[in-house]
Amino acid sequence: MESYPPFSFLNDQNQLDGFDVDVAKAVAERLGVKLKLETPSWDVIAAGHWSGRFDICICSMTPSKARAEVFDFPATYYQSPAVVVVNAKDQSISTGKDLSGKKVGVISASTYEAYLNKDLVIEGAEDKPITYPFSNVQVAPYDNEQVAFQDLALGTGVRLDAMVTNLITANQRIAQDPRFKVVGEPLYAEPNVVAIEKGDPEWRTKVTEVIAQLKADGTLSKISQKWIGSDITQ
């Protein structure tokens, strides 16, 4: 994605940059292959059935039960909490419970959308039930977060009342734009995985080995320190 800083975004030279991009570069280098970056919309990525267009998703995917039907997840490469973001002037929303009846922006086909619809099941974490402190929410899906943040900046209730997103991307945005704030405790924590299409055990094994090597030799930690300022990869 081109507007998900600090994980992936277009830099001043109009080139893709960020945490996920650096991880992808490190994986390609370790594999000894040439990296070709693609940025289709999230719903295209998350739907799977890539038909050879992509080999791997190093794109901050959470391993939901629905996605496990079309993807294998060779490795977790970082962890991140989901949070509520509101307009900085808002006084009406201070916890997840306050999302009841509100219009909340999310990336289309994301786990945040599934969460607000109360049907998120994180693959491998079925024993850790997810709580939904709100009643019904009016979910507003967006193709990218840039537009959602622009709508939220107009003021509470103009187009959006809140957003649900990743704490790290939210903090990055707020550091550059004080029109927003994070409220309440994290809603839930989610692992972020490398994803490949099902049906290629050799490729899965290779990807698992490469991510393990990048963790063991400190490469992932260095990338995390560079972009996040802390190590979210362990």
C-alpha positions as CSV (number, residue, x, y, z in Angstrom):
1,M,0.0,0.0,0.0
2,E,1.2,3.5,-0.8
3,S,-0.3,5.3,2.2
4,Y,0.3,3.2,5.3
5,P,3.3,4.9,7.0
6,P,5.6,3.9,8.6
7,F,5.1,0.5,7.0
8,S,4.7,1.5,3.3
9,F,4.4,4.9,1.7
10,L,5.8,7.0,-1.1
11,N,8.8,9.0,0.0
12,D,10.0,12.4,-1.2
13,Q,11.6,10.8,-4.2
14,N,8.2,9.2,-5.1
15,Q,9.6,5.7,-4.2
16,L,8.1,3.1,-2.0
17,D,9.6,3.2,1.4
18,G,9.0,2.0,5.0
19,F,9.2,-0.9,7.4
20,D,7.5,-3.5,5.1
21,V,9.5,-2.3,2.1
22,D,12.8,-2.8,4.0
23,V,11.7,-6.2,5.2
24,A,10.8,-7.2,1.6
25,K,14.2,-6.0,0.4
26,A,15.9,-8.0,3.1
27,V,13.9,-11.2,2.2
28,A,14.7,-10.8,-1.5
29,E,18.4,-10.2,-0.8
30,R,18.6,-13.3,1.4
31,L,16.8,-15.3,-1.3
32,G,19.1,-13.9,-4.0
33,V,16.3,-12.7,-6.2
34,K,15.3,-9.4,-7.7
35,L,12.6,-7.6,-5.8
36,K,9.5,-6.2,-7.7
37,L,7.2,-4.2,-5.5
38,E,3.5,-4.1,-6.3
39,T,0.8,-1.9,-4.6
40,P,-2.7,-3.2,-5.5
41,S,-5.6,-2.2,-3.3
42,W,-5.9,-4.0,0.0
43,D,-9.1,-5.9,-1.0
44,V,-7.3,-7.3,-4.0
45,I,-4.4,-8.5,-1.8
46,A,-6.6,-9.9,0.9
47,A,-8.9,-11.8,-1.5
48,G,-6.0,-14.1,-2.6
49,H,-6.3,-16.1,-5.9
50,W,-3.4,-14.0,-7.2
51,S,-2.9,-16.2,-10.3
52,G,0.8,-15.6,-10.3
53,R,0.7,-11.8,-10.1
54,F,2.4,-11.8,-6.6
55,D,4.6,-14.4,-4.9
56,I,4.3,-13.1,-1.3
57,C,2.6,-10.5,0.9
58,I,4.9,-8.6,3.3
59,C,2.2,-6.1,3.9
60,S,1.1,-6.1,7.5
61,M,-1.5,-8.9,7.1
62,T,-3.2,-10.3,10.2
63,P,-3.9,-14.1,9.9
64,S,-7.7,-14.2,10.2
65,K,-9.6,-17.5,10.0
66,A,-11.2,-16.5,6.7
67,R,-7.8,-15.6,5.1
68,A,-6.4,-19.0,6.3
69,E,-8.7,-20.6,3.7
70,V,-6.7,-19.1,0.8
71,F,-3.3,-18.3,2.4
72,D,-0.5,-20.0,4.3
73,F,1.3,-17.9,6.9
74,P,4.9,-19.0,7.0
75,A,6.0,-16.5,9.7
76,T,4.9,-13.7,12.1
77,Y,7.2,-10.8,11.7
78,Y,5.7,-8.2,14.1
79,Q,2.9,-7.5,16.6
80,S,0.7,-4.5,16.8
81,P,-2.3,-3.3,18.8
82,A,-5.5,-2.0,17.2
83,V,-6.7,1.4,18.6
84,V,-9.4,4.0,18.2
85,V,-8.4,7.3,16.6
86,V,-10.6,10.4,16.8
87,N,-10.4,14.1,15.9
88,A,-8.2,15.9,18.4
89,K,-11.1,18.2,19.3
90,D,-13.5,15.3,20.0
91,Q,-14.8,14.9,23.6
92,S,-17.5,12.3,23.0
93,I,-15.4,9.2,22.3
94,S,-12.9,8.0,25.0
95,T,-13.1,4.2,24.9
96,G,-14.1,1.4,22.5
97,K,-17.5,1.3,24.1
98,D,-18.2,4.9,22.9
99,L,-18.1,3.6,19.2
100,S,-21.7,2.4,19.6
101,G,-23.8,4.1,17.0
102,K,-20.8,5.9,15.5
103,K,-19.5,6.0,11.9
104,V,-16.1,4.5,12.0
105,G,-13.6,4.5,9.2
106,V,-11.4,1.4,8.4
107,I,-9.4,0.0,5.4
108,S,-11.8,-2.0,3.3
109,A,-11.5,-5.8,3.8
110,S,-9.2,-5.3,6.8
111,T,-9.3,-7.1,10.1
112,Y,-10.4,-3.8,11.6
113,E,-13.5,-4.0,9.4
114,A,-14.2,-7.6,10.6
115,Y,-13.6,-6.5,14.2
116,L,-16.2,-3.7,14.0
117,N,-18.6,-6.2,12.4
118,K,-17.9,-8.5,15.4
119,D,-16.8,-11.4,13.3
120,L,-13.0,-11.3,13.6
121,V,-11.3,-14.6,14.4
122,I,-7.5,-14.4,14.4
123,E,-6.0,-17.7,13.1
124,G,-3.9,-19.4,15.8
125,A,-5.5,-17.3,18.6
126,E,-8.9,-18.9,18.9
127,D,-8.2,-19.5,22.6
128,K,-8.0,-15.8,23.1
129,P,-11.5,-14.5,22.6
130,I,-11.8,-11.0,21.2
131,T,-14.2,-8.7,23.2
132,Y,-16.5,-6.2,21.5
133,P,-17.3,-3.4,24.0
134,F,-19.6,-1.5,21.6
135,S,-23.0,-2.3,20.2
136,N,-23.7,-1.7,16.5
137,V,-21.2,0.5,14.6
138,Q,-21.7,2.1,11.2
139,V,-18.6,0.9,9.4
140,A,-17.2,3.1,6.7
141,P,-14.7,1.2,4.5
142,Y,-12.0,3.1,2.6
143,D,-9.5,2.1,-0.1
144,N,-6.7,3.8,1.8
145,E,-6.2,5.5,5.2
146,Q,-5.1,8.8,3.7
147,V,-8.6,9.6,2.6
148,A,-10.1,8.4,5.9
149,F,-7.8,10.6,7.9
150,Q,-8.7,13.6,5.6
151,D,-12.4,12.9,6.3
152,L,-11.8,12.6,10.1
153,A,-9.9,15.9,10.0
154,L,-13.0,17.7,8.9
155,G,-14.4,17.3,12.4
156,T,-16.4,14.7,14.4
157,G,-19.5,13.7,12.7
158,V,-18.9,15.6,9.4
159,R,-18.0,12.4,7.5
160,L,-16.6,10.2,10.3
161,D,-16.7,10.0,14.1
162,A,-13.6,7.8,14.5
163,M,-11.2,5.4,12.9
164,V,-9.8,2.0,14.0
165,T,-6.3,1.3,12.9
166,N,-2.8,0.2,14.0
167,L,-1.3,2.1,17.0
168,I,2.1,2.5,15.2
169,T,0.6,4.0,12.0
170,A,-1.6,6.2,14.2
171,N,1.3,7.5,16.3
172,Q,3.3,8.2,13.1
173,R,0.4,10.2,11.6
174,I,-0.3,12.1,14.9
175,A,3.4,13.1,15.2
176,Q,3.1,14.9,11.9
177,D,-0.5,16.0,12.2
178,P,-1.9,17.1,15.6
179,R,-5.5,17.1,14.3
180,F,-5.9,13.5,15.6
181,K,-5.5,11.6,18.9
182,V,-5.6,8.0,20.1
183,V,-8.2,7.3,22.9
184,G,-8.7,4.5,25.3
185,E,-6.8,1.2,25.7
186,P,-5.9,-0.9,22.7
187,L,-8.9,-2.9,21.4
188,Y,-6.9,-6.1,20.8
189,A,-3.4,-7.1,19.8
190,E,-2.8,-8.8,16.4
191,P,0.1,-10.7,14.9
192,N,1.2,-9.5,11.5
193,V,2.4,-12.2,9.2
194,V,4.0,-12.9,5.9
195,A,1.4,-14.5,3.6
196,I,1.7,-16.7,0.5
197,E,-0.9,-18.6,-1.4
198,K,-1.7,-22.2,-0.4
199,G,-0.3,-25.2,-2.2
200,D,3.5,-24.6,-2.3
201,P,5.1,-26.3,0.7
202,E,8.7,-25.7,-0.6
203,W,8.1,-22.0,-0.9
204,R,6.5,-21.9,2.6
205,T,9.5,-23.7,4.1
206,K,11.9,-21.3,2.3
207,V,10.1,-18.2,3.5
208,T,9.9,-19.6,7.1
209,E,13.6,-20.1,7.1
210,V,14.5,-16.7,5.7
211,I,12.3,-14.8,8.2
212,A,13.8,-16.9,11.0
213,Q,17.3,-16.0,9.8
214,L,16.4,-12.3,9.6
215,K,15.1,-12.4,13.2
216,A,18.2,-14.4,14.5
217,D,20.8,-12.1,12.9
218,G,19.1,-8.9,14.1
219,T,18.1,-7.6,10.6
220,L,14.4,-7.4,11.5
221,S,15.2,-5.7,14.8
222,K,17.4,-3.1,13.0
223,I,14.6,-2.4,10.5
224,S,12.1,-2.0,13.4
225,Q,14.4,0.4,15.3
226,K,14.8,2.5,12.2
227,W,11.1,2.9,11.4
228,I,9.3,2.4,14.8
229,G,12.0,3.4,17.3
230,S,11.5,0.1,19.2
231,D,11.7,-3.6,18.4
232,I,8.2,-4.9,17.5
233,T,9.5,-8.0,15.7
234,Q,10.1,-10.4,18.7
